[in-house]
C-alpha cells in the first residue's frame, strides 16, 4: 500500500471513527442528561462505584491481546478465534471473582445495593470481551463504517431502555440496564455487519506470540485503568456518594469530548502507524500532524467548557447539580492533554515497543501515587489540583522516548501545541467575562459559544494559521502539500 493510499484510508477511517464516537457518545450524553434529571447525585455516585470495578475487570479481559491483533504485521483468522476463547475463559474467572467479592464491595462502601448491582452488571464482561475482538478486526481492516452503524443501533436501543426504566422509578437499575443492553446489542449487531465469527480452535503457539507483545499492554492498561479510577474510589470511600456523583457529572463533559477524539486517534492511527513502523521519518510527520491537530481542536473546547461551566450545568442538569461545576473546570484543564498522551503511546506500540509503554506507565503511576499521597490530607480540592499538575508532567514523560525513536521529543511537541494553548486560554477568558451580560441562560450560552468561535478563529488566523489551513484543505477535498 502506497503512502498516499494509506493516508486516504486513514482519513476515511478517522472520519467514520470520529462519527461513530461522536454519534454514540452524543446520544449517550443526551441519555445521561435525561437520567441525571430523573435521578439524584447519590444514585449517580452509587452506579459510578460499580462502573469502576466493572471497568477494571473489562481491562483485564480486553487489553493486551486485542491491541496485539491490531499491531501485528501478520494476523490470521485463527488468531482472532484463539483470542476469543481465551477472553471467554478470563471473563468467566473474573465474573466469579466479582460475584464472590460483591458482599465485600458493598460493605466497604457502606452501600448494600452494590452487592446485587455488581453481580448483575458483571455480565457485561462476556459481550465486552467479544466486542473487543470484533473492534480489533474492524481496526485491522479499517472497516469503521460498519462499526459506526452497529454502535448507533446499540446506543439507541440501550438509551430507550434505560430512560423507560428510569421514568418508572427503577433508579440505579436503569443505568445498569443501559450498560448491559448496550454491550449485548453491539455484539449481536457486529456479528451481522462485519461477518466475523469465531472458530472452535485455539493455537497456543500463536497465542504465545501475541502474548509476548500483549502482556505489557495488558499490565499497562490495568495500571492506567486503576489510576484513572483511583480518585473515584477515594471520593466514594472518604467522602459521600453525592460527592462522587458530582465529580462524575463534572467529568462527563470534558471526558466525552477528549476521549472520543483520543479513541478515534488510537483506533485509526495505530494500524496506520504500524504499517510505517520501519520508517521513523514518516512516523514523525504523522505523529506531529496528529498532535498539532488534536491540540488545535481540543484545547479551545476544554477552555470553552471551563468558561461556561456554571450556566452549562444549570441549563442541562438543573440547579441541583451546580456542585458539579467546579469539578468540570478542573477536569476540563486536565483532559486537554489526553490525546497527546495517546498519540505518543501509539507511536511506541506501532514500533513494537510495548516494553517502553509498560516502563512509562510504571514511572507515571509511581509519580502519581507520590503526588496523591502528599495531597490527600489537604482535602478534595488540593488533591484534584495536584491531579491536573500530574497530567501535564506526564506529557513530558510520555513524549521522552519518542525523542530517540522518531526525533520528536517533549520540547518540540510543546512548541507545536503552545500556540493553540495560549490562544485557547485567551478565548476562554473572553468567553467567561461575557457572563456579566444581562441575558437569560440559553441566550447567554449561545452568545458565549459564538463569540468563542469567532475569537479563536481570528487569533488562529493571526498566530496559528497552519493547522487551520490544513483542516480547511481536508474539508475542501484537497491533499495538503506536506502530505503528498
Secondary structure as a PSIPRED ss2 file (coil, helix, strand):
# PSIPRED VFORMAT (PSIPRED V4.0)

   1 X C   1.000  0.000  0.000
   2 X C   1.000  0.000  0.000
   3 X H   0.000  1.000  0.000
   4 X H   0.000  1.000  0.000
   5 X H   0.000  1.000  0.000
   6 X H   0.000  1.000  0.000
   7 X H   0.000  1.000  0.000
   8 X H   0.000  1.000  0.000
   9 X H   0.000  1.000  0.000
  10 X H   0.000  1.000  0.000
  11 X H   0.000  1.000  0.000
  12 X H   0.000  1.000  0.000
  13 X H   0.000  1.000  0.000
  14 X H   0.000  1.000  0.000
  15 X H   0.000  1.000  0.000
  16 X H   0.000  1.000  0.000
  17 X H   0.000  1.000  0.000
  18 X H   0.000  1.000  0.000
  19 X H   0.000  1.000  0.000
  20 X H   0.000  1.000  0.000
  21 X H   0.000  1.000  0.000
  22 X H   0.000  1.000  0.000
  23 X H   0.000  1.000  0.000
  24 X H   0.000  1.000  0.000
  25 X H   0.000  1.000  0.000
  26 X H   0.000  1.000  0.000
  27 X H   0.000  1.000  0.000
  28 X H   0.000  1.000  0.000
  29 X H   0.000  1.000  0.000
  30 X H   0.000  1.000  0.000
  31 X H   0.000  1.000  0.000
  32 X H   0.000  1.000  0.000
  33 X H   0.000  1.000  0.000
  34 X H   0.000  1.000  0.000
  35 X H   0.000  1.000  0.000
  36 X H   0.000  1.000  0.000
  37 X H   0.000  1.000  0.000
  38 X H   0.000  1.000  0.000
  39 X C   1.000  0.000  0.000
  40 X C   1.000  0.000  0.000
  41 X H   0.000  1.000  0.000
  42 X H   0.000  1.000  0.000
  43 X H   0.000  1.000  0.000
  44 X H   0.000  1.000  0.000
  45 X H   0.000  1.000  0.000
  46 X H   0.000  1.000  0.000
  47 X H   0.000  1.000  0.000
  48 X H   0.000  1.000  0.000
  49 X H   0.000  1.000  0.000
  50 X H   0.000  1.000  0.000
  51 X H   0.000  1.000  0.000
  52 X H   0.000  1.000  0.000
  53 X H   0.000  1.000  0.000
  54 X H   0.000  1.000  0.000
  55 X H   0.000  1.000  0.000
  56 X H   0.000  1.000  0.000
  57 X H   0.000  1.000  0.000
  58 X H   0.000  1.000  0.000
  59 X H   0.000  1.000  0.000
  60 X H   0.000  1.000  0.000
  61 X H   0.000  1.000  0.000
  62 X H   0.000  1.000  0.000
  63 X C   1.000  0.000  0.000
  64 X C   1.000  0.000  0.000
  65 X H   0.000  1.000  0.000
  66 X H   0.000  1.000  0.000
  67 X H   0.000  1.000  0.000
  68 X H   0.000  1.000  0.000
  69 X H   0.000  1.000  0.000
  70 X H   0.000  1.000  0.000
  71 X H   0.000  1.000  0.000
  72 X C   1.000  0.000  0.000
  73 X C   1.000  0.000  0.000
  74 X C   1.000  0.000  0.000
  75 X C   1.000  0.000  0.000
  76 X C   1.000  0.000  0.000
  77 X H   0.000  1.000  0.000
  78 X H   0.000  1.000  0.000
  79 X H   0.000  1.000  0.000
  80 X H   0.000  1.000  0.000
  81 X H   0.000  1.000  0.000
  82 X H   0.000  1.000  0.000
  83 X H   0.000  1.000  0.000
  84 X H   0.000  1.000  0.000
  85 X H   0.000  1.000  0.000
  86 X H   0.000  1.000  0.000
  87 X H   0.000  1.000  0.000
  88 X H   0.000  1.000  0.000
  89 X H   0.000  1.000  0.000
  90 X H   0.000  1.000  0.000
  91 X H   0.000  1.000  0.000
  92 X H   0.000  1.000  0.000
  93 X H   0.000  1.000  0.000
  94 X H   0.000  1.000  0.000
  95 X H   0.000  1.000  0.000
  96 X H   0.000  1.000  0.000
  97 X H   0.000  1.000  0.000
  98 X H   0.000  1.000  0.000
  99 X H   0.000  1.000  0.000
 100 X H   0.000  1.000  0.000
 101 X H   0.000  1.000  0.000
 102 X H   0.000  1.000  0.000
 103 X H   0.000  1.000  0.000
 104 X H   0.000  1.000  0.000
 105 X H   0.000  1.000  0.000
 106 X H   0.000  1.000  0.000
 107 X H   0.000  1.000  0.000
 108 X H   0.000  1.000  0.000
 109 X C   1.000  0.000  0.000
 110 X C   1.000  0.000  0.000
 111 X C   1.000  0.000  0.000
 112 X C   1.000  0.000  0.000
 113 X C   1.000  0.000  0.000
 114 X H   0.000  1.000  0.000
 115 X H   0.000  1.000  0.000
 116 X H   0.000  1.000  0.000
 117 X H   0.000  1.000  0.000
 118 X H   0.000  1.000  0.000
 119 X H   0.000  1.000  0.000
 120 X H   0.000  1.000  0.000
 121 X H   0.000  1.000  0.000
 122 X C   1.000  0.000  0.000
 123 X C   1.000  0.000  0.000
 124 X H   0.000  1.000  0.000
 125 X H   0.000  1.000  0.000
 126 X H   0.000  1.000  0.000
 127 X H   0.000  1.000  0.000
 128 X H   0.000  1.000  0.000
 129 X H   0.000  1.000  0.000
 130 X H   0.000  1.000  0.000
 131 X H   0.000  1.000  0.000
 132 X H   0.000  1.000  0.000
 133 X H   0.000  1.000  0.000
 134 X H   0.000  1.000  0.000
 135 X H   0.000  1.000  0.000
 136 X H   0.000  1.000  0.000
 137 X H   0.000  1.000  0.000
 138 X H   0.000  1.000  0.000
 139 X H   0.000  1.000  0.000
 140 X H   0.000  1.000  0.000
 141 X C   1.000  0.000  0.000
 142 X C   1.000  0.000  0.000
 143 X C   1.000  0.000  0.000
 144 X H   0.000  1.000  0.000
 145 X H   0.000  1.000  0.000
 146 X H   0.000  1.000  0.000
 147 X H   0.000  1.000  0.000
 148 X H   0.000  1.000  0.000
 149 X H   0.000  1.000  0.000
 150 X H   0.000  1.000  0.000
 151 X H   0.000  1.000  0.000
 152 X H   0.000  1.000  0.000
 153 X H   0.000  1.000  0.000
 154 X H   0.000  1.000  0.000
 155 X H   0.000  1.000  0.000
 156 X H   0.000  1.000  0.000
 157 X H   0.000  1.000  0.000
 158 X H   0.000  1.000  0.000
 159 X H   0.000  1.000  0.000
 160 X H   0.000  1.000  0.000
 161 X H   0.000  1.000  0.000
 162 X H   0.000  1.000  0.000
 163 X H   0.000  1.000  0.000
 164 X H   0.000  1.000  0.000
 165 X H   0.000  1.000  0.000
 166 X H   0.000  1.000  0.000
 167 X H   0.000  1.000  0.000
 168 X C   1.000  0.000  0.000
 169 X C   1.000  0.000  0.000
 170 X C   1.000  0.000  0.000
 171 X C   1.000  0.000  0.000
 172 X H   0.000  1.000  0.000
 173 X H   0.000  1.000  0.000
 174 X H   0.000  1.000  0.000
 175 X H   0.000  1.000  0.000
 176 X H   0.000  1.000  0.000
 177 X H   0.000  1.000  0.000
 178 X H   0.000  1.000  0.000
 179 X H   0.000  1.000  0.000
 180 X H   0.000  1.000  0.000
 181 X H   0.000  1.000  0.000
 182 X H   0.000  1.000  0.000
 183 X H   0.000  1.000  0.000
 184 X H   0.000  1.000  0.000
 185 X H   0.000  1.000  0.000
 186 X H   0.000  1.000  0.000
 187 X H   0.000  1.000  0.000
 188 X H   0.000  1.000  0.000
 189 X H   0.000  1.000  0.000
 190 X H   0.000  1.000  0.000
 191 X H   0.000  1.000  0.000
 192 X H   0.000  1.000  0.000
 193 X H   0.000  1.000  0.000
 194 X C   1.000  0.000  0.000
 195 X C   1.000  0.000  0.000
 196 X C   1.000  0.000  0.000
 197 X C   1.000  0.000  0.000
 198 X C   1.000  0.000  0.000
 199 X C   1.000  0.000  0.000
 200 X C   1.000  0.000  0.000
 201 X C   1.000  0.000  0.000
 202 X C   1.000  0.000  0.000
 203 X C   1.000  0.000  0.000
 204 X H   0.000  1.000  0.000
 205 X H   0.000  1.000  0.000
 206 X H   0.000  1.000  0.000
 207 X H   0.000  1.000  0.000
 208 X H   0.000  1.000  0.000
 209 X H   0.000  1.000  0.000
 210 X H   0.000  1.000  0.000
 211 X H   0.000  1.000  0.000
 212 X H   0.000  1.000  0.000
 213 X H   0.000  1.000  0.000
 214 X H   0.000  1.000  0.000
 215 X H   0.000  1.000  0.000
 216 X H   0.000  1.000  0.000
 217 X H   0.000  1.000  0.000
 218 X H   0.000  1.000  0.000
 219 X H   0.000  1.000  0.000
 220 X H   0.000  1.000  0.000
 221 X H   0.000  1.000  0.000
 222 X H   0.000  1.000  0.000
 223 X H   0.000  1.000  0.000
 224 X H   0.000  1.000  0.000
 225 X H   0.000  1.000  0.000
 226 X H   0.000  1.000  0.000
 227 X H   0.000  1.000  0.000
 228 X H   0.000  1.000  0.000
 229 X H   0.000  1.000  0.000
 230 X H   0.000  1.000  0.000
 231 X H   0.000  1.000  0.000
 232 X H   0.000  1.000  0.000
 233 X H   0.000  1.000  0.000
 234 X H   0.000  1.000  0.000
 235 X H   0.000  1.000  0.000
 236 X H   0.000  1.000  0.000
 237 X H   0.000  1.000  0.000
 238 X H   0.000  1.000  0.000
 239 X C   1.000  0.000  0.000
 240 X C   1.000  0.000  0.000
 241 X H   0.000  1.000  0.000
 242 X H   0.000  1.000  0.000
 243 X H   0.000  1.000  0.000
 244 X H   0.000  1.000  0.000
 245 X H   0.000  1.000  0.000
 246 X H   0.000  1.000  0.000
 247 X H   0.000  1.000  0.000
 248 X H   0.000  1.000  0.000
 249 X H   0.000  1.000  0.000
 250 X H   0.000  1.000  0.000
 251 X H   0.000  1.000  0.000
 252 X H   0.000  1.000  0.000
 253 X H   0.000  1.000  0.000
 254 X H   0.000  1.000  0.000
 255 X H   0.000  1.000  0.000
 256 X H   0.000  1.000  0.000
 257 X H   0.000  1.000  0.000
 258 X H   0.000  1.000  0.000
 259 X H   0.000  1.000  0.000
 260 X H   0.000  1.000  0.000
 261 X H   0.000  1.000  0.000
 262 X H   0.000  1.000  0.000
 263 X H   0.000  1.000  0.000
 264 X H   0.000  1.000  0.000
 265 X H   0.000  1.000  0.000
 266 X H   0.000  1.000  0.000
 267 X H   0.000  1.000  0.000
 268 X H   0.000  1.000  0.000
 269 X H   0.000  1.000  0.000
 270 X H   0.000  1.000  0.000
 271 X H   0.000  1.000  0.000
 272 X H   0.000  1.000  0.000
 273 X H   0.000  1.000  0.000
 274 X H   0.000  1.000  0.000
 275 X H   0.000  1.000  0.000
 276 X C   1.000  0.000  0.000
 277 X C   1.000  0.000  0.000
 278 X C   1.000  0.000  0.000
 279 X C   1.000  0.000  0.000
 280 X H   0.000  1.000  0.000
 281 X H   0.000  1.000  0.000
 282 X H   0.000  1.000  0.000
 283 X H   0.000  1.000  0.000
 284 X H   0.000  1.000  0.000
 285 X H   0.000  1.000  0.000
 286 X H   0.000  1.000  0.000
 287 X H   0.000  1.000  0.000
 288 X H   0.000  1.000  0.000
 289 X H   0.000  1.000  0.000
 290 X H   0.000  1.000  0.000
 291 X H   0.000  1.000  0.000
 292 X H   0.000  1.000  0.000
 293 X H   0.000  1.000  0.000
 294 X H   0.000  1.000  0.000
 295 X H   0.000  1.000  0.000
 296 X H   0.000  1.000  0.000
 297 X H   0.000  1.000  0.000
 298 X H   0.000  1.000  0.000
 299 X H   0.000  1.000  0.000
 300 X H   0.000  1.000  0.000
 301 X H   0.000  1.000  0.000
 302 X H   0.000  1.000  0.000
 303 X H   0.000  1.000  0.000
 304 X H   0.000  1.000  0.000
 305 X H   0.000  1.000  0.000
 306 X H   0.000  1.000  0.000
 307 X H   0.000  1.000  0.000
 308 X C   1.000  0.000  0.000
 309 X H   0.000  1.000  0.000
 310 X H   0.000  1.000  0.000
 311 X H   0.000  1.000  0.000
 312 X H   0.000  1.000  0.000
 313 X H   0.000  1.000  0.000
 314 X H   0.000  1.000  0.000
 315 X H   0.000  1.000  0.000
 316 X H   0.000  1.000  0.000
 317 X H   0.000  1.000  0.000
 318 X C   1.000  0.000  0.000
 319 X H   0.000  1.000  0.000
 320 X H   0.000  1.000  0.000
 321 X H   0.000  1.000  0.000
 322 X H   0.000  1.000  0.000
 323 X H   0.000  1.000  0.000
 324 X H   0.000  1.000  0.000
 325 X H   0.000  1.000  0.000
 326 X H   0.000  1.000  0.000
 327 X H   0.000  1.000  0.000
 328 X H   0.000  1.000  0.000
 329 X H   0.000  1.000  0.000
 330 X H   0.000  1.000  0.000
 331 X H   0.000  1.000  0.000
 332 X H   0.000  1.000  0.000
 333 X H   0.000  1.000  0.000
 334 X H   0.000  1.000  0.000
 335 X H   0.000  1.000  0.000
 336 X C   1.000  0.000  0.000
 337 X C   1.000  0.000  0.000
 338 X H   0.000  1.000  0.000
 339 X H   0.000  1.000  0.000
 340 X H   0.000  1.000  0.000
 341 X H   0.000  1.000  0.000
 342 X H   0.000  1.000  0.000
 343 X H   0.000  1.000  0.000
 344 X H   0.000  1.000  0.000
 345 X H   0.000  1.000  0.000
 346 X H   0.000  1.000  0.000
 347 X H   0.000  1.000  0.000
 348 X H   0.000  1.000  0.000
 349 X H   0.000  1.000  0.000
 350 X H   0.000  1.000  0.000
 351 X C   1.000  0.000  0.000
 352 X C   1.000  0.000  0.000
 353 X C   1.000  0.000  0.000
 354 X H   0.000  1.000  0.000
 355 X H   0.000  1.000  0.000
 356 X H   0.000  1.000  0.000
 357 X H   0.000  1.000  0.000
 358 X H   0.000  1.000  0.000
 359 X H   0.000  1.000  0.000
 360 X H   0.000  1.000  0.000
 361 X H   0.000  1.000  0.000
 362 X H   0.000  1.000  0.000
 363 X H   0.000  1.000  0.000
 364 X H   0.000  1.000  0.000
 365 X H   0.000  1.000  0.000
 366 X H   0.000  1.000  0.000
 367 X H   0.000  1.000  0.000
 368 X H   0.000  1.000  0.000
 369 X H   0.000  1.000  0.000
 370 X H   0.000  1.000  0.000
 371 X H   0.000  1.000  0.000
 372 X H   0.000  1.000  0.000
 373 X H   0.000  1.000  0.000
 374 X H   0.000  1.000  0.000
 375 X H   0.000  1.000  0.000
 376 X H   0.000  1.000  0.000
 377 X C   1.000  0.000  0.000
 378 X C   1.000  0.000  0.000
 379 X C   1.000  0.000  0.000
 380 X H   0.000  1.000  0.000
 381 X H   0.000  1.000  0.000
 382 X H   0.000  1.000  0.000
 383 X H   0.000  1.000  0.000
 384 X H   0.000  1.000  0.000
 385 X H   0.000  1.000  0.000
 386 X H   0.000  1.000  0.000
 387 X H   0.000  1.000  0.000
 388 X H   0.000  1.000  0.000
 389 X H   0.000  1.000  0.000
 390 X H   0.000  1.000  0.000
 391 X H   0.000  1.000  0.000
 392 X H   0.000  1.000  0.000
 393 X H   0.000  1.000  0.000
 394 X H   0.000  1.000  0.000
 395 X H   0.000  1.000  0.000
 396 X H   0.000  1.000  0.000
 397 X H   0.000  1.000  0.000
 398 X H   0.000  1.000  0.000
 399 X H   0.000  1.000  0.000
 400 X H   0.000  1.000  0.000
 401 X H   0.000  1.000  0.000
 402 X H   0.000  1.000  0.000
 403 X H   0.000  1.000  0.000
 404 X H   0.000  1.000  0.000
 405 X H   0.000  1.000  0.000
 406 X C   1.000  0.000  0.000
 407 X C   1.000  0.000  0.000
 408 X C   1.000  0.000  0.000
 409 X C   1.000  0.000  0.000
 410 X H   0.000  1.000  0.000
 411 X H   0.000  1.000  0.000
 412 X H   0.000  1.000  0.000
 413 X H   0.000  1.000  0.000
 414 X H   0.000  1.000  0.000
 415 X H   0.000  1.000  0.000
 416 X H   0.000  1.000  0.000
 417 X H   0.000  1.000  0.000
 418 X H   0.000  1.000  0.000
 419 X H   0.000  1.000  0.000
 420 X H   0.000  1.000  0.000
 421 X H   0.000  1.000  0.000
 422 X H   0.000  1.000  0.000
 423 X H   0.000  1.000  0.000
 424 X H   0.000  1.000  0.000
 425 X H   0.000  1.000  0.000
 426 X H   0.000  1.000  0.000
 427 X H   0.000  1.000  0.000
 428 X H   0.000  1.000  0.000
 429 X H   0.000  1.000  0.000
 430 X H   0.000  1.000  0.000
 431 X H   0.000  1.000  0.000
 432 X H   0.000  1.000  0.000
 433 X H   0.000  1.000  0.000
 434 X H   0.000  1.000  0.000
 435 X H   0.000  1.000  0.000
 436 X H   0.000  1.000  0.000
 437 X C   1.000  0.000  0.000
 438 X C   1.000  0.000  0.000
 439 X C   1.000  0.000  0.000
 440 X C   1.000  0.000  0.000
 441 X H   0.000  1.000  0.000
 442 X H   0.000  1.000  0.000
 443 X H   0.000  1.000  0.000
 444 X H   0.000  1.000  0.000
 445 X H   0.000  1.000  0.000
 446 X H   0.000  1.000  0.000
 447 X H   0.000  1.000  0.000
 448 X H   0.000  1.000  0.000
 449 X H   0.000  1.000  0.000
 450 X H   0.000  1.000  0.000
 451 X H   0.000  1.000  0.000
 452 X H   0.000  1.000  0.000
 453 X H   0.000  1.000  0.000
 454 X H   0.000  1.000  0.000
 455 X H   0.000  1.000  0.000
 456 X H   0.000  1.000  0.000
 457 X H   0.000  1.000  0.000
 458 X H   0.000  1.000  0.000
 459 X H   0.000  1.000  0.000
 460 X H   0.000  1.000  0.000
 461 X H   0.000  1.000  0.000
 462 X H   0.000  1.000  0.000
 463 X H   0.000  1.000  0.000
 464 X C   1.000  0.000  0.000
 465 X H   0.000  1.000  0.000
 466 X H   0.000  1.000  0.000
 467 X H   0.000  1.000  0.000
 468 X H   0.000  1.000  0.000
 469 X H   0.000  1.000  0.000
 470 X H   0.000  1.000  0.000
 471 X H   0.000  1.000  0.000
 472 X H   0.000  1.000  0.000
 473 X H   0.000  1.000  0.000
 474 X H   0.000  1.000  0.000
 475 X H   0.000  1.000  0.000
 476 X C   1.000  0.000  0.000
 477 X C   1.000  0.000  0.000
 478 X C   1.000  0.000  0.000
 479 X C   1.000  0.000  0.000
 480 X C   1.000  0.000  0.000
 481 X H   0.000  1.000  0.000
 482 X H   0.000  1.000  0.000
 483 X H   0.000  1.000  0.000
 484 X C   1.000  0.000  0.000
